[in-house]
Amino acid sequence: MEFAATLLIAFGLAMDAFAVAISGGASVHGARGRYALGIGALFGGFQAGMPVLGWLGGESLTSFIGAYNHWIASLLLALIGGKMIVEAVREDGDTVQFAGGGITVLLVLAVATSIDALAVGVTFAALDVPILWPAITIGAVTFALSSAGVLIGSSFNRVSGRMAEIFGGIVLIVIALRILLDHTAF
């Protein structure tokens, strides 16, 4: 897989974490830099680790899905993208509280925002793509966007976070279509 496609996938996956970081950043008033680095590292670490777990699980399935791998990869990415869009549109207005929320809240948020990366790891396995550089790229992009989201969270409102999630979903759907077209049109 080309680096540009991997980078777009990383940005698409990071949009959930970015949206949560924007929302949570609004609750942080002191030590913003510390929160930004901590949230970025936590979210980025989980986003980097989940595709590896998905890839390891997906590797065991590749012998069963060999001829259909592009269909499965496209379907997974399209479903993830669609899910992100639907969740952004249906959002009930709750905001995330980083300040005073405790480590348990932060761990739950890190896992929740990285579940989609697990499925992307399965997709990489189905496409027979080595996982090391995509996982590092996904983690680094998520770190950067989550850190930035915390820092600028108080400047943006909830709508901006929702728009970021919608944009991320659209990016994943476009990549799914590209994979499908690359394997079926020519």
N, CA and C atoms as an extended XYZ file, in Angstrom:
558
Properties=species:S:1:pos:R:3:atomname:S:1:resname:S:1:resid:I:1 pbc="F F F"
N         0.853       -1.172        0.000 N   MET     1
C         0.000        0.000        0.000 CA  MET     1
C         0.900        1.237        0.000 C   MET     1
N         0.521        2.215       -0.781 N   GLU     2
C         1.290        3.445       -0.888 CA  GLU     2
C         1.239        4.228        0.422 C   GLU     2
N         2.290        5.030        0.645 N   PHE     3
C         2.347        5.832        1.867 CA  PHE     3
C         1.197        6.835        1.915 C   PHE     3
N         0.846        7.403        0.757 N   ALA     4
C        -0.238        8.394        0.725 CA  ALA     4
C        -1.551        7.770        1.197 C   ALA     4
N        -1.845        6.553        0.762 N   ALA     5
C        -3.069        5.874        1.191 CA  ALA     5
C        -3.016        5.569        2.687 C   ALA     5
N        -1.858        5.129        3.155 N   THR     6
C        -1.697        4.852        4.587 CA  THR     6
C        -1.886        6.120        5.403 C   THR     6
N        -1.341        7.219        4.912 N   LEU     7
C        -1.472        8.499        5.608 CA  LEU     7
C        -2.933        8.956        5.651 C   LEU     7
N        -3.648        8.770        4.546 N   LEU     8
C        -5.071        9.125        4.534 CA  LEU     8
C        -5.870        8.255        5.499 C   LEU     8
N        -5.550        6.969        5.553 N   ILE     9
C        -6.215        6.074        6.506 CA  ILE     9
C        -5.916        6.539        7.929 C   ILE     9
N        -4.657        6.901        8.179 N   ALA    10
C        -4.277        7.370        9.512 CA  ALA    10
C        -5.065        8.619        9.896 C   ALA    10
N        -5.201        9.563        8.958 N   PHE    11
C        -5.981       10.769        9.246 CA  PHE    11
C        -7.449       10.424        9.472 C   PHE    11
N        -7.983        9.521        8.662 N   GLY    12
C        -9.374        9.116        8.844 CA  GLY    12
C        -9.614        8.488       10.205 C   GLY    12
N        -8.703        7.599       10.621 N   LEU    13
C        -8.846        6.957       11.921 CA  LEU    13
C        -8.654        7.934       13.072 C   LEU    13
N        -7.780        8.898       12.893 N   ALA    14
C        -7.470        9.843       13.968 CA  ALA    14
C        -8.596       10.840       14.221 C   ALA    14
N        -9.542       10.951       13.306 N   MET    15
C       -10.594       11.954       13.458 CA  MET    15
C       -11.475       11.704       14.680 C   MET    15
N       -11.726       10.455       15.041 N   ASP    16
C       -12.477       10.167       16.267 CA  ASP    16
C       -11.735       10.721       17.472 C   ASP    16
N       -10.449       10.394       17.557 N   ALA    17
C        -9.642       10.857       18.687 CA  ALA    17
C        -9.531       12.381       18.674 C   ALA    17
N        -9.393       12.962       17.501 N   PHE    18
C        -9.301       14.417       17.370 CA  PHE    18
C       -10.584       15.075       17.875 C   PHE    18
N       -11.723       14.525       17.494 N   ALA    19
C       -13.010       15.081       17.928 CA  ALA    19
C       -13.161       14.981       19.446 C   ALA    19
N       -12.775       13.848       20.014 N   VAL    20
C       -12.847       13.688       21.471 CA  VAL    20
C       -11.868       14.654       22.143 C   VAL    20
N       -10.683       14.827       21.564 N   ALA    21
C        -9.690       15.737       22.140 CA  ALA    21
C       -10.175       17.184       22.099 C   ALA    21
N       -10.851       17.574       21.024 N   ILE    22
C       -11.409       18.927       20.958 CA  ILE    22
C       -12.439       19.116       22.064 C   ILE    22
N       -13.318       18.151       22.201 N   SER    23
C       -14.355       18.235       23.227 CA  SER    23
C       -13.749       18.244       24.625 C   SER    23
N       -12.836       17.332       24.873 N   GLY    24
C       -12.202       17.259       26.188 CA  GLY    24
C       -11.306       18.446       26.468 C   GLY    24
N       -10.675       18.986       25.436 N   GLY    25
C        -9.798       20.138       25.602 CA  GLY    25
C       -10.525       21.348       26.139 C   GLY    25
N       -11.793       21.439       25.857 N   ALA    26
C       -12.579       22.577       26.354 CA  ALA    26
C       -12.696       22.552       27.872 C   ALA    26
N       -12.530       21.383       28.494 N   SER    27
C       -12.640       21.288       29.956 CA  SER    27
C       -11.306       21.489       30.659 C   SER    27
N       -10.225       21.589       29.902 N   VAL    28
C        -8.894       21.748       30.490 CA  VAL    28
C        -8.552       23.228       30.546 C   VAL    28
N        -8.250       23.707       31.741 N   HIS    29
C        -7.942       25.127       31.885 CA  HIS    29
C        -6.494       25.349       32.277 C   HIS    29
N        -5.918       24.510       33.088 N   GLY    30
C        -4.525       24.646       33.489 CA  GLY    30
C        -3.718       23.476       32.969 C   GLY    30
N        -2.422       23.658       32.818 N   ALA    31
C        -1.511       22.600       32.363 CA  ALA    31
C        -1.954       22.002       31.037 C   ALA    31
N        -2.372       22.859       30.111 N   ARG    32
C        -2.871       22.386       28.816 CA  ARG    32
C        -1.821       21.586       28.052 C   ARG    32
N        -0.576       22.020       28.117 N   GLY    33
C         0.498       21.309       27.423 CA  GLY    33
C         0.672       19.897       27.950 C   GLY    33
N         0.592       19.746       29.262 N   ARG    34
C         0.715       18.418       29.882 CA  ARG    34
C        -0.440       17.517       29.453 C   ARG    34
N        -1.646       18.046       29.492 N   TYR    35
C        -2.802       17.273       29.049 CA  TYR    35
C        -2.683       16.920       27.567 C   TYR    35
N        -2.255       17.871       26.767 N   ALA    36
C        -2.141       17.639       25.323 CA  ALA    36
C        -1.163       16.509       25.032 C   ALA    36
N        -0.006       16.531       25.663 N   LEU    37
C         0.979       15.473       25.433 CA  LEU    37
C         0.501       14.129       25.976 C   LEU    37
N        -0.109       14.162       27.150 N   GLY    38
C        -0.612       12.917       27.744 CA  GLY    38
C        -1.722       12.286       26.927 C   GLY    38
N        -2.703       13.092       26.527 N   ILE    39
C        -3.813       12.587       25.711 CA  ILE    39
C        -3.293       12.128       24.355 C   ILE    39
N        -2.406       12.915       23.759 N   GLY    40
C        -1.825       12.532       22.466 CA  GLY    40
C        -1.101       11.206       22.551 C   GLY    40
N        -0.287       11.024       23.595 N   ALA    41
C         0.458        9.770       23.755 CA  ALA    41
C        -0.482        8.592       24.006 C   ALA    41
N        -1.486        8.806       24.842 N   LEU    42
C        -2.422        7.727       25.148 CA  LEU    42
C        -3.236        7.327       23.916 C   LEU    42
N        -3.851        8.308       23.268 N   PHE    43
C        -4.654        8.003       22.091 CA  PHE    43
C        -3.787        7.468       20.950 C   PHE    43
N        -2.628        8.080       20.730 N   GLY    44
C        -1.724        7.622       19.676 CA  GLY    44
C        -1.211        6.210       19.930 C   GLY    44
N        -0.897        5.913       21.187 N   GLY    45
C        -0.433        4.563       21.531 CA  GLY    45
C        -1.487        3.496       21.264 C   GLY    45
N        -2.710        3.780       21.660 N   PHE    46
C        -3.784        2.813       21.408 CA  PHE    46
C        -4.066        2.687       19.913 C   PHE    46
N        -4.051        3.823       19.198 N   GLN    47
C        -4.296        3.785       17.747 CA  GLN    47
C        -3.187        3.021       17.032 C   GLN    47
N        -1.961        3.049       17.536 N   ALA    48
C        -0.863        2.300       16.927 CA  ALA    48
C        -0.958        0.812       17.269 C   ALA    48
N        -1.389        0.509       18.470 N   GLY    49
C        -1.444       -0.889       18.903 CA  GLY    49
C        -2.610       -1.684       18.341 C   GLY    49
N        -3.749       -1.049       18.195 N   MET    50
C        -4.938       -1.775       17.725 CA  MET    50
C        -4.789       -2.351       16.312 C   MET    50
N        -4.221       -1.631       15.349 N   PRO    51
C        -4.067       -2.252       14.030 CA  PRO    51
C        -3.135       -3.467       14.072 C   PRO    51
N        -2.151       -3.428       14.966 N   VAL    52
C        -1.249       -4.572       15.101 CA  VAL    52
C        -2.034       -5.785       15.589 C   VAL    52
N        -2.887       -5.571       16.596 N   LEU    53
C        -3.724       -6.676       17.089 CA  LEU    53
C        -4.655       -7.194       16.000 C   LEU    53
N        -5.280       -6.271       15.277 N   GLY    54
C        -6.169       -6.678       14.179 CA  GLY    54
C        -5.417       -7.409       13.087 C   GLY    54
N        -4.217       -6.944       12.772 N   TRP    55
C        -3.395       -7.571       11.738 CA  TRP    55
C        -3.007       -8.994       12.154 C   TRP    55
N        -2.628       -9.162       13.426 N   LEU    56
C        -2.259      -10.496       13.907 CA  LEU    56
C        -3.449      -11.452       13.814 C   LEU    56
N        -4.623      -10.967       14.172 N   GLY    57
C        -5.822      -11.797       14.038 CA  GLY    57
C        -6.177      -12.046       12.582 C   GLY    57
N        -6.035      -11.027       11.758 N   GLY    58
C        -6.359      -11.149       10.340 CA  GLY    58
C        -5.411      -12.052        9.588 C   GLY    58
N        -4.151      -12.093       10.005 N   GLU    59
C        -3.163      -12.959        9.351 CA  GLU    59
C        -3.591      -14.418        9.404 C   GLU    59
N        -4.224      -14.818       10.491 N   SER    60
C        -4.666      -16.205       10.610 CA  SER    60
C        -5.854      -16.505        9.695 C   SER    60
N        -6.541      -15.459        9.226 N   LEU    61
C        -7.701      -15.645        8.360 CA  LEU    61
C        -7.379      -15.542        6.870 C   LEU    61
N        -6.179      -15.075        6.512 N   THR    62
C        -5.890      -14.790        5.106 CA  THR    62
C        -5.962      -16.018        4.220 C   THR    62
N        -5.653      -17.182        4.751 N   SER    63
C        -5.734      -18.380        3.909 CA  SER    63
C        -7.184      -18.703        3.538 C   SER    63
N        -8.128      -18.290        4.371 N   PHE    64
C        -9.539      -18.539        4.097 CA  PHE    64
C       -10.161      -17.505        3.160 C   PHE    64
N        -9.622      -16.288        3.166 N   ILE    65
C       -10.259      -15.198        2.430 CA  ILE    65
C        -9.461      -14.736        1.225 C   ILE    65
N        -8.405      -15.433        0.874 N   GLY    66
C        -7.463      -15.013       -0.160 CA  GLY    66
C        -8.063      -14.340       -1.380 C   GLY    66
N        -8.983      -14.962       -2.068 N   ALA    67
C        -9.520      -14.419       -3.321 CA  ALA    67
C       -10.483      -13.258       -3.093 C   ALA    67
N       -10.978      -13.125       -1.891 N   TYR    68
C       -11.973      -12.088       -1.596 CA  TYR    68
C       -11.411      -10.951       -0.754 C   TYR    68
N       -10.079      -10.910       -0.599 N   ASN    69
C        -9.483       -9.956        0.330 CA  ASN    69
C        -9.815       -8.503        0.010 C   ASN    69
N        -9.834       -8.125       -1.267 N   HIS    70
C       -10.137       -6.736       -1.600 CA  HIS    70
C       -11.591       -6.380       -1.309 C   HIS    70
N       -12.484       -7.337       -1.482 N   TRP    71
C       -13.895       -7.103       -1.158 CA  TRP    71
C       -14.060       -6.892        0.344 C   TRP    71
N       -13.405       -7.743        1.125 N   ILE    72
C       -13.503       -7.646        2.581 CA  ILE    72
C       -12.862       -6.358        3.073 C   ILE    72
N       -11.690       -6.022        2.542 N   ALA    73
C       -11.006       -4.790        2.941 CA  ALA    73
C       -11.866       -3.569        2.625 C   ALA    73
N       -12.436       -3.534        1.429 N   SER    74
C       -13.291       -2.410        1.040 CA  SER    74
C       -14.521       -2.322        1.929 C   SER    74
N       -15.141       -3.450        2.186 N   LEU    75
C       -16.328       -3.474        3.032 CA  LEU    75
C       -16.014       -2.985        4.440 C   LEU    75
N       -14.907       -3.470        5.020 N   LEU    76
C       -14.544       -3.038        6.372 CA  LEU    76
C       -14.299       -1.535        6.437 C   LEU    76
N       -13.521       -1.003        5.495 N   LEU    77
C       -13.235        0.430        5.509 CA  LEU    77
C       -14.507        1.250        5.289 C   LEU    77
N       -15.361        0.810        4.375 N   ALA    78
C       -16.616        1.529        4.124 CA  ALA    78
C       -17.523        1.496        5.358 C   ALA    78
N       -17.589        0.357        6.029 N   LEU    79
C       -18.410        0.253        7.238 CA  LEU    79
C       -17.872        1.140        8.358 C   LEU    79
N       -16.552        1.151        8.524 N   ILE    80
C       -15.953        2.006        9.547 CA  ILE    80
C       -16.248        3.474        9.235 C   ILE    80
N       -16.039        3.865        7.972 N   GLY    81
C       -16.310        5.244        7.569 CA  GLY    81
C       -17.770        5.618        7.767 C   GLY    81
N       -18.673        4.727        7.358 N   GLY    82
C       -20.101        4.977        7.538 CA  GLY    82
C       -20.479        5.097        9.000 C   GLY    82
N       -19.896        4.234        9.824 N   LYS    83
C       -20.163        4.277       11.265 CA  LYS    83
C       -19.712        5.609       11.859 C   LYS    83
N       -18.552        6.096       11.436 N   MET    84
C       -18.060        7.378       11.940 CA  MET    84
C       -19.010        8.511       11.570 C   MET    84
N       -19.501        8.493       10.347 N   ILE    85
C       -20.419        9.546        9.898 CA  ILE    85
C       -21.726        9.485       10.681 C   ILE    85
N       -22.286        8.297       10.820 N   VAL    86
C       -23.552        8.139       11.541 CA  VAL    86
C       -23.400        8.576       12.996 C   VAL    86
N       -22.297        8.180       13.650 N   GLU    87
C       -22.094        8.576       15.044 CA  GLU    87
C       -21.943       10.083       15.183 C   GLU    87
N       -21.286       10.712       14.223 N   ALA    88
C       -21.117       12.165       14.282 CA  ALA    88
C       -22.454       12.879       14.107 C   ALA    88
N       -23.288       12.375       13.217 N   VAL    89
C       -24.581       13.008       12.957 CA  VAL    89
C       -25.541       12.788       14.124 C   VAL    89
N       -25.511       11.618       14.744 N   ARG    90
C       -26.424       11.285       15.838 CA  ARG    90
C       -25.956       11.755       17.205 C   ARG    90
N       -24.817       12.399       17.284 N   GLU    91
C       -24.250       12.797       18.568 CA  GLU    91
C       -25.287       13.536       19.397 C   GLU    91
N       -25.354       13.175       20.687 N   ASP    92
C       -26.390       13.745       21.555 CA  ASP    92
C       -25.959       15.006       22.294 C   ASP    92
N       -24.757       15.479       22.028 N   GLY    93
C       -24.349       16.733       22.636 CA  GLY    93
C       -23.531       16.595       23.905 C   GLY    93
N       -23.297       15.372       24.378 N   ASP    94
C       -22.467       15.200       25.557 CA  ASP    94
C       -21.038       15.612       25.248 C   ASP    94
N       -20.390       16.226       26.224 N   THR    95
C       -18.996       16.579       26.051 CA  THR    95
C       -18.143       15.693       26.935 C   THR    95
N       -16.897       15.570       26.571 N   VAL    96
C       -15.943       14.755       27.305 CA  VAL    96
C       -15.255       15.648       28.327 C   VAL    96
N       -15.039       15.129       29.507 N   GLN    97
C       -14.353       15.880       30.554 CA  GLN    97
C       -13.005       15.213       30.825 C   GLN    97
N       -11.902       15.841       30.370 N   PHE    98
C       -10.572       15.324       30.681 CA  PHE    98
C       -10.169       15.722       32.093 C   PHE    98
N       -10.336       16.990       32.401 N   ALA    99
C        -9.908       17.510       33.696 CA  ALA    99
C       -10.762       16.889       34.792 C   ALA    99
N       -10.124       16.176       35.699 N   GLY   100
C       -10.839       15.556       36.803 CA  GLY   100
C       -11.521       14.253       36.433 C   GLY   100
N       -11.382       13.794       35.195 N   GLY   101
C       -12.050       12.576       34.763 CA  GLY   101
C       -11.379       11.307       35.230 C   GLY   101
N       -10.094       11.358       35.526 N   GLY   102
C        -9.381       10.184       36.009 CA  GLY   102
C        -8.858        9.315       34.881 C   GLY   102
N        -7.937        8.450       35.237 N   ILE   103
C        -7.276        7.584       34.253 CA  ILE   103
C        -8.241        6.573       33.643 C   ILE   103
N        -9.220        6.120       34.403 N   THR   104
C       -10.181        5.148       33.874 CA  THR   104
C       -10.957        5.747       32.709 C   THR   104
N       -11.403        6.979       32.863 N   VAL   105
C       -12.135        7.652       31.793 CA  VAL   105
C       -11.249        7.783       30.555 C   VAL   105
N       -10.002        8.167       30.773 N   LEU   106
C        -9.082        8.345       29.651 CA  LEU   106
C        -8.788        7.030       28.943 C   LEU   106
N        -8.626        5.946       29.699 N   LEU   107
C        -8.396        4.632       29.076 CA  LEU   107
C        -9.609        4.176       28.275 C   LEU   107
N       -10.783        4.378       28.814 N   VAL   108
C       -12.004        4.014       28.090 CA  VAL   108
C       -12.100        4.812       26.790 C   VAL   108
N       -11.794        6.102       26.856 N   LEU   109
C       -11.824        6.932       25.647 CA  LEU   109
C       -10.775        6.475       24.638 C   LEU   109
N        -9.584        6.119       25.118 N   ALA   110
C        -8.521        5.660       24.213 CA  ALA   110
C        -8.931        4.372       23.499 C   ALA   110
N        -9.527        3.450       24.227 N   VAL   111
C        -9.982        2.201       23.609 CA  VAL   111
C       -11.137        2.480       22.649 C   VAL   111
N       -12.091        3.281       23.088 N   ALA   112
C       -13.268        3.563       22.266 CA  ALA   112
C       -12.896        4.239       20.952 C   ALA   112
N       -11.916        5.138       20.993 N   THR   113
C       -11.545        5.842       19.762 CA  THR   113
C       -10.620        5.019       18.876 C   THR   113
N       -10.141        3.882       19.363 N   SER   114
C        -9.209        3.088       18.565 CA  SER   114
C        -9.777        1.750       18.094 C   SER   114
N       -11.007        1.452       18.414 N   ILE   115
C       -11.612        0.185       17.977 CA  ILE   115
C       -11.614        0.076       16.452 C   ILE   115
N       -11.883        1.176       15.773 N   ASP   116
C       -11.888        1.147       14.307 CA  ASP   116
C       -10.520        0.756       13.753 C   ASP   116
N        -9.463        1.127       14.449 N   ALA   117
C        -8.111        0.782       14.004 CA  ALA   117
C        -7.873       -0.725       14.060 C   ALA   117
N        -8.559       -1.413       14.956 N   LEU   118
C        -8.472       -2.873       15.015 CA  LEU   118
C        -8.966       -3.483       13.704 C   LEU   118
N       -10.104       -3.013       13.236 N   ALA   119
C       -10.654       -3.517       11.969 CA  ALA   119
C        -9.758       -3.148       10.795 C   ALA   119
N        -9.123       -1.972       10.850 N   VAL   120
C        -8.208       -1.585        9.783 CA  VAL   120
C        -7.003       -2.518        9.770 C   VAL   120
N        -6.561       -2.954       10.928 N   GLY   121
C        -5.479       -3.940       10.987 CA  GLY   121
C        -5.854       -5.237       10.289 C   GLY   121
N        -7.086       -5.677       10.465 N   VAL   122
C        -7.572       -6.863        9.748 CA  VAL   122
C        -7.548       -6.604        8.242 C   VAL   122
N        -7.921       -5.381        7.861 N   THR   123
C        -7.903       -4.996        6.451 CA  THR   123
C        -6.492       -5.071        5.885 C   THR   123
N        -5.510       -4.558        6.611 N   PHE   124
C        -4.119       -4.627        6.152 CA  PHE   124
C        -3.670       -6.073        5.994 C   PHE   124
N        -4.076       -6.938        6.915 N   ALA   125
C        -3.726       -8.354        6.805 CA  ALA   125
C        -4.370       -8.967        5.568 C   ALA   125
N        -5.631       -8.613        5.314 N   ALA   126
C        -6.331       -9.150        4.146 CA  ALA   126
C        -5.664       -8.699        2.849 C   ALA   126
N        -5.096       -7.506        2.855 N   LEU   127
C        -4.406       -6.985        1.669 CA  LEU   127
C        -2.931       -7.394        1.633 C   LEU   127
N        -2.499       -8.172        2.613 N   ASP   128
C        -1.112       -8.645        2.728 CA  ASP   128
C        -0.132       -7.471        2.821 C   ASP   128
N        -0.491       -6.468        3.612 N   VAL   129
C         0.342       -5.287        3.826 CA  VAL   129
C         1.062       -5.457        5.164 C   VAL   129
N         2.383       -5.326        5.190 N   PRO   130
C         3.090       -5.366        6.476 CA  PRO   130
C         2.568       -4.253        7.385 C   PRO   130
N         2.538       -4.503        8.694 N   ILE   131
C         1.829       -3.597        9.607 CA  ILE   131
C         2.710       -2.583       10.314 C   ILE   131
N         4.018       -2.766       10.369 N   LEU   132
C         4.865       -1.906       11.189 CA  LEU   132
C         4.737       -0.426       10.839 C   LEU   132
N         4.989       -0.044        9.591 N   TRP   133
C         4.946        1.375        9.219 CA  TRP   133
C         3.542        1.952        9.237 C   TRP   133
N         2.528        1.212        8.807 N   PRO   134
C         1.170        1.771        8.967 CA  PRO   134
C         0.808        2.018       10.435 C   PRO   134
N         1.187        1.109       11.328 N   ALA   135
C         0.875        1.294       12.752 CA  ALA   135
C         1.599        2.515       13.310 C   ALA   135
N         2.866        2.682       12.947 N   ILE   136
C         3.621        3.849       13.407 CA  ILE   136
C         3.001        5.131       12.858 C   ILE   136
N         2.626        5.105       11.582 N   THR   137
C         2.011        6.280       10.955 CA  THR   137
C         0.691        6.625       11.621 C   THR   137
N        -0.149        5.622       11.837 N   ILE   138
C        -1.445        5.835       12.489 CA  ILE   138
C        -1.241        6.403       13.893 C   ILE   138
N        -0.302        5.850       14.653 N   GLY   139
C        -0.036        6.336       16.004 CA  GLY   139
C         0.494        7.767       16.009 C   GLY   139
N         1.411        8.071       15.088 N   ALA   140
C         1.998        9.416       15.043 CA  ALA   140
C         0.966       10.468       14.638 C   ALA   140
N         0.153       10.153       13.652 N   VAL   141
C        -0.876       11.102       13.216 CA  VAL   141
C        -1.893       11.318       14.333 C   VAL   141
N        -2.283       10.246       14.996 N   THR   142
C        -3.242       10.373       16.096 CA  THR   142
C        -2.645       11.169       17.245 C   THR   142
N        -1.378       10.928       17.564 N   PHE   143
C        -0.706       11.706       18.604 CA  PHE   143
C        -0.759       13.197       18.276 C   PHE   143
N        -0.368       13.528       17.053 N   ALA   144
C        -0.316       14.941       16.650 CA  ALA   144
C        -1.698       15.586       16.675 C   ALA   144
N        -2.680       14.919       16.096 N   LEU   145
C        -4.021       15.502       16.036 CA  LEU   145
C        -4.691       15.561       17.406 C   LEU   145
N        -4.486       14.546       18.230 N   SER   146
C        -5.081       14.553       19.569 CA  SER   146
C        -4.462       15.644       20.431 C   SER   146
N        -3.153       15.777       20.346 N   SER   147
C        -2.478       16.838       21.104 CA  SER   147
C        -2.980       18.203       20.661 C   SER   147
N        -3.066       18.388       19.357 N   ALA   148
C        -3.565       19.663       18.828 CA  ALA   148
C        -5.023       19.879       19.225 C   ALA   148
N        -5.809       18.820       19.221 N   GLY   149
C        -7.217       18.931       19.601 CA  GLY   149
C        -7.395       19.418       21.025 C   GLY   149
N        -6.563       18.915       21.936 N   VAL   150
C        -6.643       19.372       23.320 CA  VAL   150
C        -6.285       20.854       23.408 C   VAL   150
N        -5.224       21.234       22.706 N   LEU   151
C        -4.759       22.624       22.781 CA  LEU   151
C        -5.755       23.618       22.200 C   LEU   151
N        -6.439       23.215       21.154 N   ILE   152
C        -7.370       24.159       20.525 CA  ILE   152
C        -8.820       23.886       20.875 C   ILE   152
N        -9.053       22.923       21.756 N   GLY   153
C       -10.417       22.536       22.112 CA  GLY   153
C       -11.271       23.658       22.642 C   GLY   153
N       -10.698       24.533       23.434 N   SER   154
C       -11.502       25.618       23.990 CA  SER   154
C       -11.854       26.675       22.942 C   SER   154
N       -11.144       26.644       21.820 N   SER   155
C       -11.420       27.620       20.762 CA  SER   155
C       -12.500       27.139       19.793 C   SER   155
N       -12.714       25.845       19.763 N   PHE   156
C       -13.702       25.289       18.841 CA  PHE   156
C       -14.897       24.774       19.621 C   PHE   156
N       -16.006       24.698       18.955 N   ASN   157
C       -17.189       24.154       19.610 CA  ASN   157
C       -17.415       22.706       19.187 C   ASN   157
N       -18.437       22.109       19.712 N   ARG   158
C       -18.762       20.704       19.466 CA  ARG   158
C       -18.986       20.415       17.992 C   ARG   158
N       -19.500       21.348       17.240 N   VAL   159
C       -19.776       21.143       15.818 CA  VAL   159
C       -18.491       20.851       15.051 C   VAL   159
N       -17.395       21.512       15.415 N   SER   160
C       -16.116       21.279       14.742 CA  SER   160
C       -15.662       19.840       14.921 C   SER   160
N       -15.828       19.296       16.118 N   GLY   161
C       -15.469       17.901       16.363 CA  GLY   161
C       -16.299       16.948       15.534 C   GLY   161
N       -17.582       17.240       15.422 N   ARG   162
C       -18.464       16.398       14.611 CA  ARG   162
C       -18.066       16.457       13.140 C   ARG   162
N       -17.704       17.642       12.663 N   MET   163
C       -17.281       17.783       11.263 CA  MET   163
C       -15.997       17.004       11.004 C   MET   163
N       -15.090       16.968       11.985 N   ALA   164
C       -13.852       16.200       11.848 CA  ALA   164
C       -14.169       14.716       11.699 C   ALA   164
N       -15.123       14.207       12.487 N   GLU   165
C       -15.510       12.807       12.382 CA  GLU   165
C       -16.149       12.500       11.029 C   GLU   165
N       -16.994       13.384       10.555 N   ILE   166
C       -17.624       13.183        9.245 CA  ILE   166
C       -16.559       13.155        8.152 C   ILE   166
N       -15.619       14.091        8.202 N   PHE   167
C       -14.537       14.123        7.224 CA  PHE   167
C       -13.728       12.824        7.265 C   PHE   167
N       -13.400       12.345        8.453 N   GLY   168
C       -12.666       11.086        8.591 CA  GLY   168
C       -13.422        9.915        7.999 C   GLY   168
N       -14.718        9.870        8.223 N   GLY   169
C       -15.545        8.800        7.651 CA  GLY   169
C       -15.554        8.836        6.135 C   GLY   169
N       -15.649       10.035        5.579 N   ILE   170
C       -15.647       10.178        4.116 CA  ILE   170
C       -14.313        9.708        3.539 C   ILE   170
N       -13.210       10.061        4.195 N   VAL   171
C       -11.886        9.632        3.729 CA  VAL   171
C       -11.800        8.108        3.689 C   VAL   171
N       -12.266        7.432        4.734 N   LEU   172
C       -12.204        5.963        4.763 CA  LEU   172
C       -13.081        5.340        3.680 C   LEU   172
N       -14.242        5.910        3.420 N   ILE   173
C       -15.114        5.387        2.364 CA  ILE   173
C       -14.465        5.567        0.993 C   ILE   173
N       -13.830        6.713        0.761 N   VAL   174
C       -13.147        6.948       -0.522 CA  VAL   174
C       -12.014        5.936       -0.713 C   VAL   174
N       -11.252        5.657        0.327 N   ILE   175
C       -10.178        4.669        0.225 CA  ILE   175
C       -10.751        3.284       -0.036 C   ILE   175
N       -11.878        2.956        0.591 N   ALA   176
C       -12.529        1.674        0.334 CA  ALA   176
C       -12.924        1.545       -1.132 C   ALA   176
N       -13.475        2.614       -1.677 N   LEU   177
C       -13.854        2.596       -3.099 CA  LEU   177
C       -12.630        2.458       -3.994 C   LEU   177
N       -11.550        3.119       -3.619 N   ARG   178
C       -10.324        3.028       -4.418 CA  ARG   178
C        -9.788        1.596       -4.429 C   ARG   178
N        -9.766        0.945       -3.269 N   ILE   179
C        -9.308       -0.450       -3.202 CA  ILE   179
C       -10.176       -1.322       -4.086 C   ILE   179
N       -11.469       -1.135       -3.994 N   LEU   180
C       -12.398       -1.920       -4.792 CA  LEU   180
C       -12.184       -1.682       -6.283 C   LEU   180
N       -12.037       -0.441       -6.682 N   LEU   181
C       -11.815       -0.120       -8.093 CA  LEU   181
C       -10.475       -0.638       -8.589 C   LEU   181
N        -9.433       -0.543       -7.761 N   ASP   182
C        -8.113       -1.051       -8.152 CA  ASP   182
C        -8.145       -2.548       -8.431 C   ASP   182
N        -8.977       -3.289       -7.733 N   HIS   183
C        -9.000       -4.741       -7.874 CA  HIS   183
C       -10.079       -5.246       -8.831 C   HIS   183
N       -11.021       -4.401       -9.186 N   THR   184
C       -12.092       -4.886      -10.062 CA  THR   184
C       -12.106       -4.229      -11.430 C   THR   184
N       -11.678       -2.982      -11.529 N   ALA   185
C       -11.788       -2.272      -12.803 CA  ALA   185
C       -10.700       -2.667      -13.785 C   ALA   185
N        -9.533       -3.030      -13.281 N   PHE   186
C        -8.435       -3.330      -14.204 CA  PHE   186
C        -7.831       -4.674      -13.922 C   PHE   186
